[in-house]
Amino acid sequence: MGRVTERRRVIRVRGGAAGVRPDTLVAEEPLEIRLNGKPLAITMRTPGDDFALAAGFLVSEGVIARASDVQAVTYCEGATEDGSNTYNVVNVQLAAGVPVPDITLERNVYTTSSCGLCGKASLDAVRTATRFPGLAADPVRVRAELLAELPDRLRGAQKVFDRTGGLHAAGLFSAEGELLDVREDVGRHNAVDKIVGRALQAGRLPLAGAVLLVSGRASFELAQKAVMAGLPVLAAVSAPSSLAVDLAADAGLTLVGFLRGPDMNIYAGEERILLPAPEAE
């Protein structure tokens, strides 16, 4: 399996002086996901948690929703001409009776922001495909003061980021602020898929009552992944997209953006965020 980080020679310029030194970079390699032996998708990812990434991706596609939907997840041997295993090809074999969707590399589906679907079509696709339609009824409540503490907790758990500065992170928290899981990856969508895939493997879907925090922006794709996993609260340290806000409002997802210290913007589902009382004049 590939390494999470790699060393490269770099010329470092500091204070007008130049010197040669090694630098630690985050590894980036392609992962081909196959479904029942047939190519499904290719993503650029940081090696590690590949089985969880593949499982989480399939949750986002609406293909699986529980661990029993999967018979086996394996690396494909003989993935190269010389028959060696690159550990960059994963096959997900569905359990007997689980329907195989009509998804191919030639036909993009709604899981990517560049899929060609937009607006109402994208929202309808997620609403139709989700296995956990009761998201809007999730009664979880989160204090705004606690939410403000989560970015620092996530940052403190990013082990590889400290060495490379080049990774996105996704953190899964309880409503009381307990860090339940954290994954890092060169792609923010991969980090979320790893979180969701590990939850599926542990039999924890839907992720009711939980908070997902992402280290970058909140795109439609990330909002879709949260909805498909039954997550009631998605928070991001940067901006959401307009379609992410539309999806959140449509599906009953609480969406928070620009979460930086005590400051935040609540774009949808504000009833789940317990705001501090206004100061008396």
Backbone as CSV, one residue per row, in Angstrom:
resi,resn,N_x,N_y,N_z,CA_x,CA_y,CA_z,C_x,C_y,C_z
1,MET,0.841,-1.187,0.000,0.000,0.000,0.000,0.880,1.242,0.000
2,GLY,0.462,2.297,-0.689,1.246,3.515,-0.772,1.378,4.214,0.558
3,ARG,2.385,5.034,0.651,2.616,5.783,1.868,1.760,7.043,1.896
4,VAL,1.455,7.513,3.110,0.648,8.714,3.269,1.455,9.958,2.908
5,THR,2.761,9.927,3.179,3.626,11.056,2.850,4.833,10.579,2.055
6,GLU,5.453,11.510,1.337,6.672,11.222,0.584,7.642,12.383,0.756
7,ARG,8.924,12.099,0.587,9.957,13.118,0.718,10.428,13.567,-0.661
8,ARG,10.619,14.867,-0.815,11.103,15.431,-2.059,12.145,16.517,-1.756
9,ARG,13.098,16.656,-2.696,14.106,17.708,-2.584,13.468,19.047,-2.929
10,VAL,13.767,20.080,-2.151,13.204,21.389,-2.383,14.269,22.449,-2.114
11,ILE,14.218,23.515,-2.862,15.071,24.671,-2.581,14.244,25.643,-1.740
12,ARG,14.693,25.875,-0.550,13.954,26.706,0.387,14.599,28.084,0.477
13,VAL,13.762,29.108,0.268,14.238,30.486,0.345,13.598,31.160,1.546
14,ARG,14.433,31.593,2.456,13.971,32.262,3.664,14.875,33.450,3.957
15,GLY,14.257,34.610,4.134,15.032,35.784,4.491,16.117,36.137,3.495
16,GLY,15.882,35.863,2.212,16.846,36.192,1.187,17.941,35.172,0.996
17,ALA,17.942,34.096,1.800,18.947,33.039,1.680,18.286,31.770,1.159
18,ALA,18.995,31.057,0.256,18.465,29.825,-0.330,19.282,28.631,0.120
19,GLY,18.591,27.518,0.316,19.269,26.289,0.706,18.490,25.081,0.238
20,VAL,19.164,23.952,0.108,18.541,22.711,-0.332,18.212,21.864,0.896
21,ARG,17.016,21.329,0.907,16.588,20.503,2.027,15.479,19.558,1.575
22,PRO,15.244,18.478,2.308,14.111,17.607,1.989,12.818,18.189,2.549
23,ASP,11.729,17.920,1.881,10.427,18.392,2.335,9.456,17.219,2.331
24,THR,8.542,17.227,3.278,7.534,16.176,3.376,6.269,16.615,2.659
25,LEU,5.838,15.828,1.693,4.643,16.124,0.914,3.586,15.058,1.164
26,VAL,2.325,15.457,1.054,1.249,14.486,1.144,1.226,13.657,-0.134
27,ALA,1.069,12.353,-0.004,1.021,11.472,-1.169,-0.333,11.589,-1.864
28,GLU,-0.295,11.525,-3.174,-1.514,11.536,-3.975,-1.399,10.468,-5.051
29,GLU,-2.333,9.524,-5.044,-2.332,8.442,-6.017,-3.772,8.165,-6.455
30,PRO,-3.947,7.634,-7.658,-5.304,7.317,-8.112,-5.823,6.046,-7.444
31,LEU,-7.100,6.032,-7.166,-7.764,4.813,-6.690,-8.915,4.511,-7.644
32,GLU,-8.863,3.340,-8.271,-9.970,2.893,-9.107,-10.895,2.039,-8.254
33,ILE,-12.153,2.403,-8.241,-13.167,1.639,-7.510,-13.954,0.810,-8.508
34,ARG,-13.973,-0.506,-8.276,-14.750,-1.402,-9.112,-15.928,-1.949,-8.316
35,LEU,-17.029,-2.173,-9.009,-18.223,-2.714,-8.384,-18.539,-4.043,-9.049
36,ASN,-18.487,-5.108,-8.257,-18.679,-6.463,-8.781,-17.757,-6.730,-9.964
37,GLY,-16.528,-6.221,-9.858,-15.512,-6.475,-10.869,-15.502,-5.525,-12.039
38,LYS,-16.469,-4.613,-12.122,-16.537,-3.684,-13.251,-16.110,-2.289,-12.814
39,PRO,-15.307,-1.584,-13.630,-14.861,-0.233,-13.266,-16.033,0.704,-13.013
40,LEU,-15.940,1.447,-11.934,-17.013,2.362,-11.548,-16.548,3.807,-11.512
41,ALA,-15.416,4.069,-10.847,-14.965,5.446,-10.681,-13.480,5.467,-10.364
42,ILE,-12.860,6.592,-10.639,-11.467,6.811,-10.271,-11.391,8.124,-9.501
43,THR,-10.721,8.105,-8.354,-10.545,9.313,-7.564,-9.084,9.448,-7.182
44,MET,-8.608,10.676,-7.095,-7.260,10.929,-6.610,-7.341,11.051,-5.100
45,ARG,-6.574,10.220,-4.400,-6.711,10.193,-2.951,-5.361,10.010,-2.279
46,THR,-5.325,10.227,-0.975,-4.179,9.881,-0.146,-4.336,8.431,0.278
47,PRO,-3.384,7.550,-0.003,-3.527,6.136,0.370,-3.830,5.966,1.858
48,GLY,-4.667,4.985,2.134,-5.082,4.706,3.501,-6.592,4.701,3.608
49,ASP,-7.150,3.770,4.369,-8.600,3.637,4.529,-9.291,3.480,3.179
50,ASP,-8.634,2.782,2.245,-9.186,2.657,0.893,-10.504,1.891,0.871
51,PHE,-10.621,0.871,1.708,-11.869,0.100,1.736,-13.011,0.965,2.263
52,ALA,-12.713,1.759,3.289,-13.729,2.663,3.824,-14.106,3.715,2.799
53,LEU,-13.114,4.221,2.069,-13.377,5.227,1.039,-14.322,4.655,-0.016
54,ALA,-14.043,3.441,-0.471,-14.897,2.824,-1.488,-16.311,2.598,-0.953
55,ALA,-16.414,2.143,0.286,-17.736,1.906,0.884,-18.493,3.216,1.053
56,GLY,-17.803,4.250,1.528,-18.454,5.538,1.697,-18.915,6.126,0.382
57,PHE,-18.120,5.947,-0.655,-18.512,6.409,-1.982,-19.810,5.729,-2.419
58,LEU,-19.932,4.436,-2.167,-21.132,3.709,-2.572,-22.344,4.087,-1.737
59,VAL,-22.114,4.485,-0.478,-23.216,5.035,0.317,-23.707,6.323,-0.334
60,SER,-22.771,7.176,-0.740,-23.134,8.433,-1.385,-23.889,8.211,-2.686
61,GLU,-23.580,7.106,-3.377,-24.260,6.774,-4.627,-25.630,6.154,-4.395
62,GLY,-25.944,5.823,-3.138,-27.210,5.161,-2.861,-27.196,3.682,-3.178
63,VAL,-26.004,3.116,-3.394,-25.896,1.692,-3.732,-26.028,0.824,-2.496
64,ILE,-25.404,1.244,-1.383,-25.437,0.467,-0.144,-25.811,1.379,1.014
65,ALA,-26.287,0.771,2.099,-26.657,1.551,3.281,-26.296,0.837,4.577
66,ARG,-25.849,-0.410,4.477,-25.492,-1.176,5.680,-24.365,-2.133,5.334
67,ALA,-23.651,-2.551,6.355,-22.501,-3.424,6.145,-22.902,-4.732,5.472
68,SER,-24.102,-5.215,5.737,-24.542,-6.485,5.160,-24.794,-6.408,3.663
69,ASP,-24.804,-5.198,3.094,-24.965,-5.057,1.647,-23.687,-5.441,0.901
70,VAL,-22.590,-5.566,1.639,-21.288,-5.825,1.024,-20.819,-7.236,1.375
71,GLN,-20.485,-8.010,0.352,-19.935,-9.352,0.584,-18.446,-9.278,0.909
72,ALA,-17.707,-8.452,0.153,-16.264,-8.345,0.381,-15.742,-7.098,-0.307
73,VAL,-14.668,-6.549,0.267,-13.921,-5.464,-0.360,-12.469,-5.918,-0.419
74,THR,-11.884,-5.912,-1.605,-10.520,-6.432,-1.774,-9.724,-5.566,-2.737
75,TYR,-8.403,-5.597,-2.553,-7.524,-5.020,-3.568,-7.451,-6.004,-4.729
76,CYS,-7.392,-5.471,-5.920,-7.352,-6.317,-7.110,-5.915,-6.698,-7.437
77,GLU,-5.612,-7.972,-7.399,-4.299,-8.434,-7.819,-4.215,-8.428,-9.341
78,GLY,-2.989,-8.343,-9.827,-2.800,-8.350,-11.264,-3.362,-7.126,-11.944
79,ALA,-3.329,-5.996,-11.228,-3.889,-4.768,-11.792,-2.977,-4.135,-12.828
80,THR,-1.752,-4.624,-12.938,-0.813,-4.093,-13.926,-0.441,-5.186,-14.916
81,GLU,0.248,-4.801,-15.994,0.604,-5.761,-17.032,1.511,-6.867,-16.508
82,ASP,2.369,-6.553,-15.532,3.264,-7.581,-15.010,2.624,-8.394,-13.886
83,GLY,1.349,-8.113,-13.605,0.626,-8.903,-12.605,0.815,-8.469,-11.178
84,SER,1.514,-7.369,-10.934,1.746,-6.926,-9.556,0.525,-6.191,-9.019
85,ASN,0.473,-6.093,-7.710,-0.634,-5.411,-7.043,-0.201,-3.994,-6.705
86,THR,-0.859,-3.006,-7.278,-0.511,-1.610,-7.018,-1.179,-1.069,-5.759
87,TYR,-2.160,-1.807,-5.238,-2.987,-1.336,-4.132,-3.685,-0.028,-4.478
88,ASN,-3.919,0.181,-5.747,-4.642,1.344,-6.227,-5.924,0.964,-6.955
89,VAL,-6.302,-0.310,-6.865,-7.558,-0.781,-7.452,-8.300,-1.598,-6.407
90,VAL,-9.515,-1.166,-6.089,-10.327,-1.832,-5.070,-11.614,-2.335,-5.705
91,ASN,-11.977,-3.560,-5.403,-13.242,-4.114,-5.881,-14.197,-4.313,-4.712
92,VAL,-15.407,-3.818,-4.875,-16.467,-4.025,-3.892,-17.443,-5.043,-4.459
93,GLN,-17.533,-6.186,-3.808,-18.458,-7.231,-4.231,-19.720,-7.130,-3.391
94,LEU,-20.841,-6.855,-4.033,-22.094,-6.716,-3.307,-22.609,-8.072,-2.847
95,ALA,-23.349,-8.055,-1.753,-23.965,-9.278,-1.254,-25.055,-9.734,-2.212
96,ALA,-25.373,-11.004,-2.163,-26.418,-11.559,-3.028,-27.731,-10.822,-2.795
97,GLY,-28.377,-10.456,-3.885,-29.667,-9.792,-3.794,-29.610,-8.282,-3.778
98,VAL,-28.424,-7.708,-3.578,-28.296,-6.243,-3.597,-28.239,-5.796,-5.054
99,PRO,-29.155,-4.953,-5.494,-29.193,-4.566,-6.914,-27.963,-3.771,-7.321
100,VAL,-27.498,-4.042,-8.516,-26.356,-3.318,-9.077,-26.894,-2.186,-9.936
101,PRO,-26.559,-0.947,-9.619,-27.091,0.185,-10.390,-26.450,0.287,-11.760
102,ASP,-27.088,1.035,-12.627,-26.552,1.282,-13.967,-25.632,2.498,-13.895
103,ILE,-24.448,2.281,-13.355,-23.472,3.365,-13.218,-22.192,2.915,-13.892
104,THR,-21.688,3.726,-14.811,-20.441,3.394,-15.481,-19.558,4.626,-15.535
105,LEU,-18.314,4.411,-15.916,-17.399,5.533,-16.070,-17.851,6.470,-17.189
106,GLU,-18.606,5.949,-18.144,-19.061,6.777,-19.256,-20.292,7.596,-18.882
107,ARG,-20.949,7.250,-17.801,-22.173,7.960,-17.404,-21.981,8.510,-16.000
108,ASN,-21.640,9.785,-15.900,-21.467,10.399,-14.597,-22.796,10.478,-13.871
109,VAL,-22.734,10.399,-12.544,-23.943,10.498,-11.740,-23.835,11.720,-10.857
110,TYR,-24.828,11.937,-10.027,-24.960,13.213,-9.343,-23.953,13.424,-8.230
111,THR,-23.054,12.477,-7.975,-22.177,12.617,-6.827,-21.044,13.599,-7.040
112,THR,-20.780,14.040,-8.262,-19.707,15.004,-8.468,-20.269,16.345,-8.891
113,SER,-19.583,17.404,-8.460,-20.061,18.744,-8.769,-20.064,19.014,-10.261
114,SER,-19.268,18.273,-11.036,-19.192,18.507,-12.484,-20.013,17.494,-13.268
115,CYS,-21.036,16.931,-12.661,-21.728,15.809,-13.283,-22.657,16.225,-14.413
116,GLY,-22.960,17.511,-14.514,-23.853,17.930,-15.587,-25.281,18.107,-15.125
117,LEU,-25.615,17.585,-13.944,-26.928,17.842,-13.373,-26.845,19.139,-12.587
118,CYS,-27.954,19.820,-12.454,-27.913,21.057,-11.688,-29.296,21.345,-11.127
119,GLY,-29.313,22.230,-10.128,-30.564,22.709,-9.577,-31.510,21.617,-9.125
120,LYS,-32.761,21.717,-9.575,-33.815,20.814,-9.122,-33.496,19.359,-9.420
121,ALA,-32.846,19.085,-10.559,-32.520,17.703,-10.904,-31.582,17.090,-9.870
122,SER,-30.593,17.852,-9.413,-29.655,17.342,-8.422,-30.357,17.083,-7.097
123,LEU,-31.197,18.011,-6.673,-31.908,17.851,-5.406,-32.822,16.631,-5.451
124,ASP,-33.521,16.464,-6.549,-34.412,15.314,-6.688,-33.636,14.004,-6.673
125,ALA,-32.446,14.006,-7.277,-31.643,12.789,-7.323,-31.264,12.336,-5.928
126,VAL,-30.847,13.266,-5.075,-30.473,12.907,-3.705,-31.694,12.464,-2.916
127,ARG,-32.812,13.198,-3.059,-34.021,12.859,-2.312,-34.511,11.460,-2.673
128,THR,-34.401,11.115,-3.927,-34.874,9.811,-4.382,-33.956,8.684,-3.925
129,ALA,-32.648,8.942,-3.894,-31.684,7.879,-3.647,-31.410,7.604,-2.176
130,THR,-31.624,8.579,-1.287,-31.239,8.374,0.102,-32.028,7.247,0.759
131,ARG,-31.318,6.464,1.565,-31.960,5.378,2.320,-32.445,5.871,3.682
132,PHE,-32.129,7.113,4.037,-32.466,7.641,5.353,-33.265,8.939,5.190
133,PRO,-34.532,8.831,4.776,-35.326,10.026,4.463,-35.811,10.799,5.682
134,GLY,-35.573,10.293,6.884,-36.081,10.971,8.083,-35.161,12.024,8.643
135,LEU,-34.258,12.555,7.822,-33.256,13.496,8.313,-33.886,14.730,8.950
136,ALA,-34.927,15.266,8.348,-35.533,16.499,8.842,-36.091,16.340,10.251
137,ALA,-36.412,15.114,10.651,-37.000,14.874,11.964,-35.956,14.645,13.053
138,ASP,-34.665,14.635,12.705,-33.624,14.405,13.706,-33.674,15.522,14.743
139,PRO,-33.859,15.181,16.034,-34.071,16.206,17.060,-32.803,16.798,17.662
140,VAL,-31.628,16.449,17.152,-30.378,16.882,17.765,-30.300,18.405,17.848
141,ARG,-29.713,18.893,18.940,-29.469,20.303,19.147,-28.011,20.489,19.554
142,VAL,-27.366,21.521,19.027,-25.953,21.773,19.297,-25.785,23.222,19.734
143,ARG,-25.095,23.428,20.829,-24.835,24.790,21.293,-23.849,25.495,20.361
144,ALA,-24.130,26.721,20.050,-23.246,27.485,19.178,-21.853,27.614,19.786
145,GLU,-21.777,27.768,21.111,-20.479,27.894,21.774,-19.653,26.627,21.599
146,LEU,-20.302,25.473,21.656,-19.585,24.211,21.460,-19.152,24.066,20.008
147,LEU,-20.030,24.435,19.099,-19.702,24.344,17.669,-18.457,25.172,17.364
148,ALA,-18.326,26.300,18.029,-17.181,27.179,17.794,-15.860,26.542,18.205
149,GLU,-15.906,25.566,19.100,-14.684,24.909,19.578,-14.208,23.785,18.656
150,LEU,-15.088,23.303,17.780,-14.778,22.098,17.007,-13.633,22.262,16.008
151,PRO,-13.500,23.401,15.303,-12.360,23.512,14.373,-11.011,23.327,15.052
152,ASP,-10.833,23.862,16.258,-9.564,23.676,16.970,-9.367,22.214,17.363
153,ARG,-10.449,21.537,17.736,-10.350,20.119,18.090,-9.991,19.285,16.862
154,LEU,-10.577,19.632,15.738,-10.257,18.917,14.494,-8.811,19.164,14.102
155,ARG,-8.395,20.411,14.160,-7.018,20.750,13.806,-6.024,20.020,14.700
156,GLY,-6.336,19.887,15.985,-5.451,19.192,16.908,-5.327,17.707,16.626
157,ALA,-6.308,17.144,15.902,-6.290,15.712,15.586,-5.697,15.418,14.222
158,GLN,-5.298,16.444,13.466,-4.738,16.251,12.122,-3.244,15.958,12.222
159,LYS,-2.902,14.698,12.267,-1.514,14.305,12.453,-0.668,14.543,11.211
160,VAL,-1.185,14.192,10.043,-0.394,14.318,8.826,-0.301,15.776,8.381
161,PHE,-1.328,16.571,8.646,-1.307,17.980,8.267,-0.127,18.700,8.901
162,ASP,0.206,18.327,10.122,1.314,18.975,10.812,2.625,18.789,10.053
163,ARG,2.754,17.679,9.325,4.004,17.410,8.600,3.989,17.928,7.178
164,THR,2.810,18.118,6.596,2.731,18.462,5.177,2.002,19.773,4.897
165,GLY,1.010,20.113,5.697,0.199,21.294,5.434,-0.652,21.171,4.194
166,GLY,-0.814,19.950,3.669,-1.492,19.787,2.385,-2.678,18.853,2.388
167,LEU,-3.336,18.690,3.513,-4.439,17.744,3.592,-5.725,18.414,4.071
168,HIS,-6.830,17.946,3.536,-8.137,18.295,4.079,-8.491,17.298,5.173
169,ALA,-9.396,17.698,6.032,-9.824,16.810,7.117,-11.334,16.837,7.240
170,ALA,-11.882,15.714,7.693,-13.288,15.625,8.059,-13.346,15.027,9.451
171,GLY,-14.103,15.654,10.324,-14.229,15.173,11.687,-15.675,14.887,12.020
172,LEU,-15.907,13.767,12.671,-17.246,13.386,13.108,-17.326,13.595,14.616
173,PHE,-18.289,14.396,15.048,-18.442,14.736,16.451,-19.832,14.361,16.946
174,SER,-19.913,14.100,18.252,-21.227,13.957,18.882,-21.781,15.349,19.150
175,ALA,-23.046,15.415,19.512,-23.662,16.705,19.822,-23.061,17.339,21.066
176,GLU,-22.347,16.535,21.865,-21.680,17.045,23.058,-20.236,17.425,22.792
177,GLY,-19.778,17.298,21.531,-18.437,17.713,21.162,-17.390,16.625,21.218
178,GLU,-17.774,15.379,21.464,-16.800,14.281,21.488,-16.359,13.959,20.064
179,LEU,-15.063,13.895,19.840,-14.539,13.533,18.522,-14.676,12.030,18.335
180,LEU,-15.537,11.623,17.421,-15.819,10.215,17.189,-14.891,9.608,16.144
181,ASP,-14.499,10.406,15.152,-13.607,9.918,14.102,-13.050,11.111,13.353
182,VAL,-11.873,10.952,12.791,-11.273,11.976,11.957,-10.480,11.295,10.858
183,ARG,-10.605,11.792,9.635,-9.877,11.254,8.497,-9.280,12.425,7.717
184,GLU,-8.101,12.190,7.156,-7.430,13.191,6.332,-7.253,12.653,4.914
185,ASP,-7.281,13.560,3.945,-7.074,13.153,2.564,-6.782,14.386,1.732
186,VAL,-6.114,14.166,0.605,-5.833,15.267,-0.307,-7.121,15.830,-0.902
187,GLY,-8.183,15.039,-0.908,-9.496,15.485,-1.391,-10.491,15.532,-0.244
188,ARG,-11.182,16.648,-0.088,-12.131,16.772,1.028,-13.271,15.775,0.895
189,HIS,-13.669,15.466,-0.347,-14.747,14.502,-0.544,-14.296,13.103,-0.141
190,ASN,-13.010,12.787,-0.361,-12.491,11.483,0.050,-12.463,11.355,1.566
191,ALA,-12.087,12.435,2.254,-12.052,12.405,3.713,-13.444,12.097,4.270
192,VAL,-14.472,12.692,3.665,-15.840,12.431,4.106,-16.244,10.999,3.780
193,ASP,-15.890,10.519,2.586,-16.218,9.132,2.235,-15.573,8.157,3.215
194,LYS,-14.361,8.446,3.654,-13.690,7.567,4.619,-14.433,7.560,5.954
195,ILE,-14.909,8.728,6.382,-15.703,8.811,7.609,-16.968,7.968,7.477
196,VAL,-17.692,8.165,6.368,-18.960,7.459,6.162,-18.724,5.964,5.992
197,GLY,-17.680,5.592,5.246,-17.388,4.176,5.047,-17.043,3.461,6.336
198,ARG,-16.268,4.123,7.197,-15.933,3.514,8.485,-17.179,3.374,9.356
199,ALA,-18.087,4.326,9.274,-19.338,4.217,10.023,-20.172,3.060,9.505
200,LEU,-20.214,2.879,8.189,-20.945,1.749,7.619,-20.339,0.432,8.082
201,GLN,-19.015,0.327,8.047,-18.339,-0.904,8.472,-18.627,-1.232,9.931
202,ALA,-18.830,-0.184,10.746,-19.097,-0.383,12.171,-20.583,-0.520,12.471
203,GLY,-21.421,-0.495,11.439,-22.859,-0.628,11.641,-23.493,0.584,12.289
204,ARG,-22.965,1.786,11.993,-23.427,2.999,12.666,-24.253,3.916,11.784
205,LEU,-24.576,3.492,10.578,-25.440,4.321,9.734,-26.896,4.047,10.048
206,PRO,-27.753,5.065,10.025,-27.457,6.472,9.746,-26.743,7.144,10.913
207,LEU,-26.040,8.210,10.620,-25.283,8.929,11.638,-26.157,9.989,12.302
208,ALA,-27.266,9.534,12.855,-28.209,10.439,13.508,-27.558,11.074,14.736
209,GLY,-27.894,12.319,14.978,-27.412,13.007,16.161,-25.970,13.456,16.107
210,ALA,-25.327,13.347,14.946,-23.898,13.654,14.840,-23.665,14.944,14.064
211,VAL,-22.458,15.466,14.192,-22.029,16.681,13.500,-20.817,16.344,12.637
212,LEU,-20.855,16.716,11.365,-19.718,16.535,10.478,-19.080,17.889,10.225
213,LEU,-17.779,17.989,10.499,-17.035,19.221,10.261,-15.999,18.976,9.180
214,VAL,-15.957,19.847,8.187,-14.973,19.734,7.112,-14.070,20.957,7.128
215,SER,-12.809,20.755,6.738,-11.804,21.793,6.892,-11.826,22.834,5.792
216,GLY,-12.592,22.617,4.740,-12.637,23.576,3.640,-14.033,24.115,3.445
217,ARG,-14.420,24.222,2.175,-15.742,24.739,1.869,-16.770,23.609,1.848
218,ALA,-18.036,23.986,1.833,-19.127,23.008,1.795,-19.767,23.042,0.418
219,SER,-19.351,22.139,-0.445,-19.904,22.054,-1.790,-21.199,21.243,-1.777
220,PHE,-21.891,21.248,-2.904,-23.078,20.395,-3.045,-22.713,18.943,-2.786
221,GLU,-21.556,18.526,-3.283,-21.134,17.139,-3.139,-21.031,16.739,-1.674
222,LEU,-20.474,17.607,-0.834,-20.324,17.270,0.582,-21.673,17.290,1.289
223,ALA,-22.526,18.235,0.937,-23.868,18.245,1.518,-24.624,16.980,1.141
224,GLN,-24.461,16.559,-0.116,-25.105,15.326,-0.576,-24.615,14.111,0.209
225,LYS,-23.320,14.051,0.465,-22.766,12.926,1.212,-23.303,12.906,2.638
226,ALA,-23.462,14.083,3.242,-24.021,14.156,4.590,-25.468,13.654,4.608
227,VAL,-26.252,14.101,3.636,-27.654,13.672,3.555,-27.742,12.169,3.350
228,MET,-26.924,11.624,2.454,-26.975,10.200,2.164,-26.569,9.351,3.363
229,ALA,-25.756,9.915,4.265,-25.331,9.183,5.466,-26.253,9.435,6.659
230,GLY,-27.292,10.251,6.474,-28.213,10.536,7.567,-27.634,11.457,8.622
231,LEU,-26.694,12.314,8.223,-26.065,13.268,9.146,-26.915,14.534,9.244
232,PRO,-27.293,14.967,10.443,-28.175,16.130,10.550,-27.470,17.480,10.493
233,VAL,-26.163,17.527,10.813,-25.460,18.816,10.887,-24.149,18.728,10.114
234,LEU,-23.966,19.665,9.186,-22.720,19.802,8.440,-22.174,21.202,8.672
235,ALA,-20.935,21.284,9.137,-20.296,22.578,9.368,-18.998,22.633,8.579
236,ALA,-18.667,23.824,8.083,-17.454,24.020,7.295,-16.778,25.305,7.736
237,VAL,-15.462,25.327,7.659,-14.733,26.516,8.053,-14.743,27.570,6.951
238,SER,-15.198,27.190,5.762,-15.249,28.134,4.655,-16.680,28.207,4.117
239,ALA,-16.809,28.694,2.884,-18.130,29.015,2.348,-18.848,27.797,1.787
240,PRO,-20.175,27.803,1.808,-20.945,26.799,1.078,-21.250,27.312,-0.319
241,SER,-21.642,26.400,-1.200,-22.125,26.804,-2.513,-23.633,27.021,-2.433
242,SER,-24.180,27.714,-3.431,-25.622,27.974,-3.431,-26.421,26.685,-3.506
243,LEU,-25.944,25.706,-4.287,-26.675,24.457,-4.418,-26.590,23.624,-3.146
244,ALA,-25.484,23.736,-2.412,-25.379,23.061,-1.118,-26.419,23.611,-0.150
245,VAL,-26.615,24.925,-0.178,-27.632,25.537,0.690,-29.025,25.086,0.279
246,ASP,-29.280,25.035,-1.021,-30.580,24.573,-1.501,-30.850,23.136,-1.068
247,LEU,-29.839,22.272,-1.204,-30.007,20.882,-0.810,-30.249,20.764,0.687
248,ALA,-29.500,21.511,1.490,-29.660,21.463,2.940,-31.088,21.853,3.341
249,ALA,-31.576,22.944,2.783,-32.926,23.389,3.094,-33.972,22.379,2.636
250,ASP,-33.729,21.766,1.504,-34.670,20.805,0.937,-34.704,19.498,1.727
251,ALA,-33.549,19.065,2.228,-33.447,17.751,2.867,-33.552,17.794,4.388
252,GLY,-33.540,18.992,4.984,-33.596,19.075,6.438,-32.233,18.972,7.089
253,LEU,-31.185,19.356,6.359,-29.818,19.341,6.867,-29.479,20.716,7.421
254,THR,-28.893,20.752,8.606,-28.392,22.007,9.156,-27.021,22.278,8.550
255,LEU,-26.861,23.445,7.937,-25.625,23.784,7.244,-25.035,25.063,7.825
256,VAL,-23.803,24.940,8.328,-23.091,26.069,8.919,-21.824,26.319,8.108
257,GLY,-21.557,27.570,7.761,-20.351,27.925,7.032,-19.572,29.010,7.743
258,PHE,-18.355,29.239,7.290,-17.474,30.251,7.879,-17.374,30.089,9.398
259,LEU,-17.216,28.840,9.841,-17.110,28.550,11.267,-15.683,28.851,11.716
260,ARG,-15.499,30.010,12.302,-14.174,30.465,12.703,-14.281,31.114,14.074
261,GLY,-13.846,30.374,15.093,-14.009,30.864,16.453,-15.488,31.008,16.768
262,PRO,-15.870,32.096,17.418,-17.284,32.259,17.770,-18.149,32.709,16.605
263,ASP,-17.527,32.998,15.459,-18.275,33.502,14.308,-18.695,32.350,13.395
264,MET,-19.882,32.472,12.834,-20.387,31.453,11.909,-21.591,32.006,11.177
265,ASN,-21.882,31.449,10.027,-23.113,31.727,9.288,-23.941,30.449,9.250
266,ILE,-25.199,30.546,9.617,-26.102,29.397,9.571,-26.996,29.566,8.343
267,TYR,-26.857,28.677,7.386,-27.535,28.822,6.105,-28.846,28.038,6.023
268,ALA,-28.980,26.997,6.826,-30.198,26.181,6.799,-30.285,25.405,8.109
269,GLY,-31.497,25.054,8.501,-31.687,24.251,9.706,-31.259,24.941,10.978
270,GLU,-31.508,26.237,11.071,-31.040,27.007,12.230,-31.666,26.571,13.549
271,GLU,-32.787,25.840,13.486,-33.446,25.401,14.715,-32.593,24.421,15.516
272,ARG,-31.607,23.800,14.894,-30.761,22.840,15.618,-29.605,23.527,16.358
273,ILE,-29.339,24.784,16.066,-28.231,25.485,16.693,-28.779,26.344,17.829
274,LEU,-28.340,26.042,19.036,-28.772,26.792,20.224,-27.889,28.026,20.343
275,LEU,-28.473,29.168,20.021,-27.725,30.411,19.993,-27.638,31.040,21.381
276,PRO,-26.557,31.775,21.652,-26.463,32.460,22.942,-27.514,33.554,23.031
277,ALA,-27.923,33.840,24.254,-28.912,34.892,24.456,-28.306,36.245,24.096
278,PRO,-29.062,37.125,23.444,-28.535,38.442,23.090,-28.228,39.249,24.346
279,GLU,-27.198,40.063,24.250,-26.824,40.886,25.386,-27.884,41.956,25.631
280,ALA,-28.124,42.225,26.926,-29.109,43.243,27.286,-28.543,44.629,26.983
281,GLU,-29.406,45.490,26.468,-28.962,46.858,26.149,-28.943,47.711,27.398
